[in-house]
Amino acid sequence: MVKLLSVVVSVYNEELALREFYQETGAVLKALPSSWDYELLFVNDGSADRSLEILRELARRDDRVRVVEFSRNFGHEAAMIAGIDYARGDGIVCMDADLQHPPECLLEIVEKFDQGYEVISMVRMKNKTAGLVKNITSAAFYKLINHLSDVKFEPNASDFFAVSKAAADVLRNNYREKVRFLRGYVQSVGFNRTTIQYEARPRFAGESKYSLRSLFRFSINTILCFSDMPLKLGIYSGCAVAVFGLLMMAYTIWTWAKYGTPSGYATIVVLMSFMFAMLFVIVGIIGEYIAILFSELKDRPIYIVKSTENMESEEKVTKS
């Protein structure tokens, strides 16, 4: 029985890289074992350039190329989820179109599937184009999230990953949060897991779609999705402030006994500033959790599909 490999590709303004990606990835996929066939599923995430035009051209030339077009830009995470929703494969691989994720790794991924693995995390060992700041912050992020969360993540695991049909069904049916961290969900679903190490290539064309600000926001959302530890900060800080207050009371009594009535103006100002700063931080953390709850309560669709190419059915236009 021939199995199907679905390669899900998130596309956002990648007109310069798409043809090269198709040619290079297609050459690798044609070298798959005879027991595997493949499909290339591109999700156009509201691109403003000629990406959709190129994808439609590829779909007309090759019926293995399938295209999902969003009604607007919903983000990289939504594009990957949509690809998993529409994928038909016994094995599903998510990767980017900029060729930083090496297509030759697909052969090794298929070998892992044949060995019985169902969740394959691709661990980036080097990324010379990311720069020192991003590499340091990425390492720090994984150390922090592993310290705060009960789920332990593979350091430097990327959005390049593979799941079996059974694991994909769990993601389709159960992990539908509006604020999400898909690579984290992939590592938390269980099943028979393994990792593959790879070295990220230089970007073929274009620039990273993630600014430092968006990466910071993404990191905050990830921590809030996988840990309730920030909510407990109020308890810990309250205990710390109480201890600090007792020490200040003892110090005040000592200075009163030794020097008479103390001048406590500076002490009061510093203490009040510290306590109000701590209070506002805690209120801000609670506000972030409430924002996530509000987003989930509205239950708006993760993405909206405008059109498709080479699909048997176009019934699915939204997905919550």
Sequence and secondary structure as in RCSB ss.txt:
>XXXX:A:sequence
MVKLLSVVVSVYNEELALREFYQETGAVLKALPSSWDYELLFVNDGSADRSLEILRELARRDDRVRVVEFSRNFG
HEAAMIAGIDYARGDGIVCMDADLQHPPECLLEIVEKFDQGYEVISMVRMKNKTAGLVKNITSAAFYKLINHLSD
VKFEPNASDFFAVSKAAADVLRNNYREKVRFLRGYVQSVGFNRTTIQYEARPRFAGESKYSLRSLFRFSINTILC
FSDMPLKLGIYSGCAVAVFGLLMMAYTIWTWAKYGTPSGYATIVVLMSFMFAMLFVIVGIIGEYIAILFSELKDR
PIYIVKSTENMESEEKVTKS
>XXXX:A:secstr
  EEEEEEEEESS TTTHHHHHHHHHHHHTTS TTEEEEEEEEE S SSSHHHHHHHHHHH TTEEEEEESS   
HHHHHHHHHHH   SEEEEEETTS S TTHHHHHHHHHHTT  EEEEEEEE TTS HHHHHHHHHHHHHHHHH S
S   TTEEEEEEEEHHHHHHHHHH   SS  HHHHHHHS SSEEEEEEE    SSS  S  HHHHHHHHHHHHHH
H  GGGGHHHHHHHHHHHHHHHHHHHHHHHHHHHSS   HHHHHHHHHHHHHHHHHHHHHHHHHHHHHHHHHHT 
 SEEEEEEES S     EE 
